[in-house]
Amino acid sequence: MTDLLYSEAEGDLRAAVRSLLADRADPAGLPGRVESGSAHDPALWRALAADMGTAGLLVPEKLGGQGATHREAAVVLEELGRAVTPVPYLTSSVIATETLLALEASDPAVDLLTGLAAGRTVAALAVPLSAGPGHEPTTGTVTGVADAARADVLLVLRPDGLYAVDAADATIAPRTPLDLTRPLAAVTVPDGVGTRLADADTARTAVRRGLLAGAGLLASEQLGVAEWCLEETVRHTRDRHQFNRPIGSFQALKHRMAQLWLEVVSARAAARNAADALATGSPEAPLAVAVAQVHCSRVAVHAAEECVQLHGGIGMTWEHPAHLYLKRAKADQIALGSVARHKETLAGLVDLPAPA
């Protein structure tokens, strides 16, 4: 029977990441950092990725990684979601890393993985953030590439294979995203630039594996967003008084927060199941990922909406971080495959196609 409980090692990892983020990435100060254009903190990324070693969780020890699993990476993403931390962990340490791990052990791929595991290199898969596991190669400019501006290397999917391209050799045009903590860009890579890592068939399989892992672990980030929103809402409604009573004591608000707690608990089960299925290489992984994305996307958005609304007037202000959680939740809802696309995948996997 699958054990979805957190292990002692996962608990220790959570405590270490949470402590780091509490010191370096407190959500209360995030709106100011976003406003000043300094949301991304290279020193924080080095501390998280290199010093703590989280960048190499999915990389085998022989390549300089930690040799851990998707379960541990999911714990990191839960904590990053709780603080909507503006670091390229999902894009580089999960999607790009998992894509490279699916390739044959060629020297360029091994060198890239070693750099990623050590936290020296940041990579981004040059596909739109909205691309799901079934994404096909395209030519020309790719729009909506997440964290491309922070990347040292771009993994470019072309009709004839997968290429590693130095970011300096590409044209990266920033775009204004809904989620200000995860920058997007339009990426144009000239023909003939880059090192070929894999042929067309291998590349498609590798990119599918990378995007599947990304979608599965994105559910853990969404879980972290929902958990923070619920906890912050409970704290606010306990401290805020009206008619000489905490507003959280009013029955209508109690019911709303109780319902949200039930949703968060079920989202945790779905996210943990997806992470465990990826970690064990289960043939049910695509099913677990689709279920997690369909459910966790909705829960994260609902939790963020309730957080904004139950904070009253202050929840609508720029100074309070609630709006950043809502924007992250809404952006994540269409990231790595929309809910509708995951429902279609789910229907096909369980042989329940939608009506014609």
C-alpha positions as CSV (number, residue, x, y, z in Angstrom):
1,M,0.0,0.0,0.0
2,T,1.3,3.5,-0.9
3,D,2.4,5.5,2.1
4,L,1.6,9.2,1.4
5,L,2.7,10.4,4.9
6,Y,5.8,12.5,5.1
7,S,9.0,10.7,6.2
8,E,11.3,12.1,8.9
9,A,13.8,13.1,6.2
10,E,11.1,15.0,4.3
11,G,10.1,16.7,7.5
12,D,13.7,17.8,8.1
13,L,14.0,19.1,4.5
14,R,10.7,21.0,5.0
15,A,12.0,22.6,8.2
16,A,15.3,23.6,6.6
17,V,13.6,25.2,3.5
18,R,11.0,26.9,5.6
19,S,13.6,28.4,7.9
20,L,15.6,29.7,4.9
21,L,12.5,31.3,3.3
22,A,11.4,32.8,6.6
23,D,14.8,34.6,6.8
24,R,15.2,35.5,3.1
25,A,11.7,35.5,1.4
26,D,9.0,36.6,3.9
27,P,5.7,37.0,2.0
28,A,5.0,40.3,3.8
29,G,7.9,42.0,2.0
30,L,7.3,40.4,-1.4
31,P,4.9,43.1,-2.8
32,G,7.7,45.7,-2.2
33,R,10.3,43.5,-3.9
34,V,8.0,43.0,-6.8
35,E,7.3,46.7,-7.1
36,S,11.0,47.6,-7.1
37,G,11.8,45.0,-9.7
38,S,14.1,43.0,-7.4
39,A,11.8,40.0,-6.7
40,H,14.4,37.5,-7.8
41,D,17.3,37.2,-5.3
42,P,20.4,35.5,-6.7
43,A,21.7,35.0,-3.2
44,L,18.6,33.2,-2.1
45,W,18.7,31.0,-5.1
46,R,22.4,30.1,-4.3
47,A,21.5,29.3,-0.7
48,L,18.5,27.2,-1.8
49,A,19.9,25.4,-4.8
50,A,23.6,25.1,-4.1
51,D,24.2,25.5,-0.4
52,M,21.2,23.4,0.6
53,G,21.5,21.1,-2.4
54,T,17.9,21.1,-3.4
55,A,18.7,21.7,-7.1
56,G,20.1,18.2,-7.3
57,L,17.4,16.3,-5.5
58,L,16.4,14.5,-8.7
59,V,19.9,14.0,-10.0
60,P,21.7,10.7,-9.2
61,E,24.7,10.9,-6.9
62,K,27.1,9.8,-9.6
63,L,26.3,13.0,-11.4
64,G,26.8,15.2,-8.3
65,G,23.2,15.2,-7.2
66,Q,21.4,14.1,-4.0
67,G,19.9,10.9,-5.5
68,A,16.5,11.7,-3.9
69,T,13.0,11.4,-5.5
70,H,10.1,13.5,-6.6
71,R,8.7,13.2,-3.1
72,E,11.5,15.3,-1.7
73,A,11.3,17.8,-4.6
74,A,7.5,18.0,-3.9
75,V,8.3,19.1,-0.3
76,V,10.5,21.9,-1.5
77,L,7.8,23.1,-4.0
78,E,5.2,23.1,-1.2
79,E,7.4,25.5,0.8
80,L,8.1,27.6,-2.3
81,G,4.4,27.8,-3.0
82,R,3.7,28.8,0.6
83,A,5.9,31.9,0.1
84,V,5.3,32.3,-3.7
85,T,9.1,32.4,-3.9
86,P,10.4,33.9,-7.1
87,V,13.0,31.3,-7.9
88,P,13.3,29.0,-11.0
89,Y,13.1,25.8,-9.1
90,L,10.1,24.2,-11.0
91,T,11.4,25.2,-14.4
92,S,15.1,24.4,-13.9
93,S,15.4,21.8,-11.1
94,V,12.4,19.8,-12.1
95,I,11.3,20.3,-15.7
96,A,14.7,20.9,-17.4
97,T,16.4,18.4,-15.1
98,E,13.9,15.7,-15.7
99,T,14.1,16.2,-19.4
100,L,17.8,15.8,-19.4
101,L,17.6,12.7,-17.2
102,A,15.5,11.0,-19.9
103,L,18.2,11.4,-22.5
104,E,21.0,8.9,-23.1
105,A,24.2,9.7,-21.1
106,S,25.8,11.9,-23.7
107,D,28.7,14.2,-22.6
108,P,26.8,17.5,-23.1
109,A,23.7,16.2,-21.2
110,V,25.9,14.9,-18.4
111,D,27.8,18.2,-18.1
112,L,24.5,20.1,-18.0
113,L,23.1,17.8,-15.3
114,T,26.2,18.2,-13.2
115,G,25.9,22.0,-13.4
116,L,22.2,21.9,-12.6
117,A,22.7,19.6,-9.6
118,A,25.4,21.9,-8.2
119,G,23.3,25.0,-8.6
120,R,25.8,26.6,-10.9
121,T,23.6,26.5,-14.0
122,V,19.9,27.4,-14.5
123,A,18.2,25.9,-17.5
124,A,14.8,26.4,-19.0
125,L,12.9,24.2,-21.4
126,A,11.9,26.6,-24.3
127,V,8.2,25.8,-24.5
128,P,5.2,27.9,-23.4
129,L,4.4,27.7,-19.7
130,S,0.9,26.5,-20.8
131,A,2.4,23.5,-22.6
132,G,1.2,20.1,-21.3
133,P,3.0,16.7,-21.5
134,G,1.8,16.2,-25.1
135,H,3.6,19.4,-26.5
136,E,4.9,19.1,-30.0
137,P,8.0,20.9,-31.4
138,T,7.6,24.3,-33.1
139,T,9.8,26.6,-35.1
140,G,10.3,30.3,-34.8
141,T,9.6,32.4,-31.7
142,V,8.3,30.6,-28.6
143,T,6.1,32.8,-26.4
144,G,5.4,32.5,-22.7
145,V,8.6,30.7,-21.7
146,A,8.8,30.8,-17.9
147,D,12.1,31.9,-16.3
148,A,13.9,32.2,-19.6
149,A,15.4,35.5,-18.5
150,R,17.0,33.8,-15.5
151,A,18.4,30.8,-17.5
152,D,22.0,30.2,-18.5
153,V,21.0,27.5,-20.9
154,L,17.8,26.9,-23.0
155,L,16.6,23.5,-24.0
156,V,15.1,24.0,-27.4
157,L,12.8,21.4,-29.0
158,R,13.1,21.4,-32.8
159,P,11.5,19.0,-35.3
160,D,14.9,17.2,-35.6
161,G,15.7,16.9,-31.9
162,L,16.5,18.6,-28.7
163,Y,19.3,21.3,-28.5
164,A,21.1,23.0,-25.7
165,V,21.5,26.7,-26.5
166,D,23.4,29.3,-24.5
167,A,20.9,31.9,-23.4
168,A,23.3,34.6,-24.7
169,D,22.8,33.2,-28.2
170,A,19.0,33.6,-28.1
171,T,16.8,36.7,-28.2
172,I,14.8,36.8,-25.0
173,A,12.1,39.5,-24.9
174,P,10.4,39.8,-21.5
175,R,6.6,39.9,-21.3
176,T,4.4,41.2,-18.6
177,P,2.9,38.1,-16.8
178,L,-0.1,37.9,-14.6
179,D,2.1,36.2,-11.9
180,L,4.8,38.8,-11.3
181,T,6.9,36.3,-9.4
182,R,7.3,34.0,-12.4
183,P,8.6,36.0,-15.4
184,L,7.7,35.1,-18.9
185,A,9.5,35.8,-22.1
186,A,9.3,35.3,-25.9
187,V,12.3,33.3,-27.0
188,T,13.8,33.3,-30.5
189,V,16.7,31.0,-31.3
190,P,18.5,31.3,-34.6
191,D,18.7,28.2,-36.8
192,G,21.9,26.3,-36.5
193,V,22.7,27.5,-33.0
194,G,23.2,25.1,-30.1
195,T,24.4,21.6,-29.3
196,R,22.2,18.6,-30.3
197,L,21.4,16.4,-27.4
198,A,18.9,13.9,-28.8
199,D,17.2,12.9,-32.0
200,A,13.5,13.8,-32.6
201,D,11.9,10.7,-31.1
202,T,14.1,10.7,-28.0
203,A,13.5,14.4,-27.6
204,R,9.8,14.1,-27.7
205,T,9.9,11.3,-25.1
206,A,12.2,13.4,-22.9
207,V,10.2,16.5,-23.1
208,R,7.0,14.6,-22.3
209,R,8.7,13.2,-19.2
210,G,9.9,16.6,-18.1
211,L,6.5,18.2,-18.6
212,L,4.7,15.3,-16.9
213,A,7.0,15.7,-13.8
214,G,6.5,19.4,-13.9
215,A,2.7,19.1,-14.0
216,G,2.8,16.5,-11.2
217,L,5.0,18.6,-8.9
218,L,3.2,21.8,-9.8
219,A,0.3,20.3,-7.7
220,S,2.6,20.5,-4.7
221,E,3.3,24.2,-5.3
222,Q,-0.5,24.7,-5.6
223,L,-0.9,22.9,-2.3
224,G,1.6,25.2,-0.7
225,V,-0.3,28.3,-2.0
226,A,-3.6,26.9,-0.7
227,E,-2.1,26.1,2.7
228,W,-0.7,29.6,3.2
229,C,-4.0,31.2,2.1
230,L,-6.0,29.1,4.6
231,E,-3.6,29.6,7.5
232,E,-3.3,33.4,6.9
233,T,-7.1,33.7,6.6
234,V,-7.6,31.8,9.9
235,R,-5.1,34.0,11.6
236,H,-6.7,37.2,10.3
237,T,-10.2,36.2,11.2
238,R,-9.0,35.2,14.7
239,D,-7.3,38.6,15.3
240,R,-9.8,40.9,13.5
241,H,-12.7,41.9,15.8
242,Q,-16.1,43.3,15.0
243,F,-18.9,43.8,17.6
244,N,-16.3,42.9,20.2
245,R,-15.9,39.4,18.8
246,P,-13.3,37.8,16.4
247,I,-14.9,37.7,13.0
248,G,-13.8,34.1,12.7
249,S,-16.3,33.2,15.4
250,F,-19.2,34.1,13.1
251,Q,-20.8,30.9,11.9
252,A,-20.9,31.8,8.2
253,L,-17.1,32.3,8.1
254,K,-16.5,29.2,10.2
255,H,-18.3,27.2,7.6
256,R,-16.4,28.7,4.7
257,M,-13.0,28.0,6.4
258,A,-14.0,24.5,7.4
259,Q,-15.0,23.7,3.8
260,L,-11.7,25.2,2.6
261,W,-9.8,23.0,5.1
262,L,-11.4,19.9,3.7
263,E,-10.4,20.9,0.2
264,V,-6.8,21.5,1.2
265,V,-6.6,18.1,2.9
266,S,-7.9,16.4,-0.2
267,A,-5.5,18.4,-2.4
268,R,-2.6,17.3,-0.2
269,A,-3.6,13.6,-0.8
270,A,-3.8,14.2,-4.6
271,A,-0.5,16.1,-4.7
272,R,1.3,13.5,-2.6
273,N,-0.1,10.7,-4.7
274,A,1.2,12.3,-7.9
275,A,4.7,12.9,-6.4
276,D,4.8,9.3,-5.1
277,A,3.7,7.9,-8.5
278,L,6.5,9.9,-10.2
279,A,9.0,8.8,-7.6
280,T,8.3,5.1,-8.0
281,G,8.0,5.2,-11.8
282,S,4.4,3.9,-11.5
283,P,2.6,3.2,-14.7
284,E,-0.3,5.1,-13.1
285,A,1.7,8.3,-13.0
286,P,-0.1,10.0,-15.9
287,L,-3.4,9.3,-14.2
288,A,-2.2,10.5,-10.8
289,V,-0.8,13.7,-12.4
290,A,-4.0,14.4,-14.2
291,V,-6.1,13.9,-11.1
292,A,-3.8,16.1,-9.0
293,Q,-3.8,18.9,-11.6
294,V,-7.6,19.0,-12.0
295,H,-8.1,19.1,-8.2
296,C,-5.2,21.2,-6.9
297,S,-5.7,23.9,-9.5
298,R,-9.2,24.5,-8.4
299,V,-8.4,24.3,-4.7
300,A,-5.5,26.8,-5.0
301,V,-7.6,29.4,-6.8
302,H,-10.5,28.9,-4.3
303,A,-8.2,29.3,-1.3
304,A,-6.7,32.5,-2.8
305,E,-10.0,34.0,-3.6
306,E,-11.3,33.3,0.0
307,C,-8.1,34.8,1.4
308,V,-8.6,38.0,-0.5
309,Q,-12.3,38.2,0.3
310,L,-12.1,37.3,4.0
311,H,-9.4,39.8,4.6
312,G,-11.9,42.5,3.7
313,G,-10.5,45.8,2.4
314,I,-6.9,45.1,3.3
315,G,-7.0,42.0,1.1
316,M,-7.7,44.2,-1.9
317,T,-4.6,46.3,-1.4
318,W,-1.2,46.1,-3.2
319,E,0.6,46.1,0.2
320,H,-0.9,42.8,1.3
321,P,0.6,39.7,-0.4
322,A,-2.8,38.0,-0.9
323,H,-3.1,39.3,-4.5
324,L,0.2,37.7,-5.4
325,Y,-1.1,34.3,-4.2
326,L,-4.2,34.8,-6.3
327,K,-2.2,35.6,-9.3
328,R,0.1,32.6,-8.8
329,A,-2.9,30.4,-8.4
330,K,-4.6,31.7,-11.5
331,A,-1.4,31.4,-13.5
332,D,-0.7,27.9,-12.3
333,Q,-4.2,26.9,-13.3
334,I,-3.3,27.1,-17.0
335,A,0.4,26.1,-16.5
336,L,1.6,22.8,-17.9
337,G,-1.8,22.0,-19.3
338,S,-5.1,23.5,-18.5
339,V,-7.7,21.9,-16.3
340,A,-9.8,21.1,-19.4
341,R,-6.8,19.4,-21.1
342,H,-6.0,17.3,-18.0
343,K,-9.7,16.3,-17.8
344,E,-9.5,15.1,-21.4
345,T,-6.4,13.2,-20.5
346,L,-8.1,11.7,-17.5
347,A,-11.1,10.7,-19.5
348,G,-8.9,8.9,-22.0
349,L,-6.9,7.1,-19.4
350,V,-10.0,5.7,-17.7
351,D,-11.8,5.1,-21.0
352,L,-14.6,7.6,-20.4
353,P,-14.4,9.9,-23.4
354,A,-16.4,13.1,-23.4
355,P,-19.7,13.1,-25.4
356,A,-19.3,13.9,-29.1
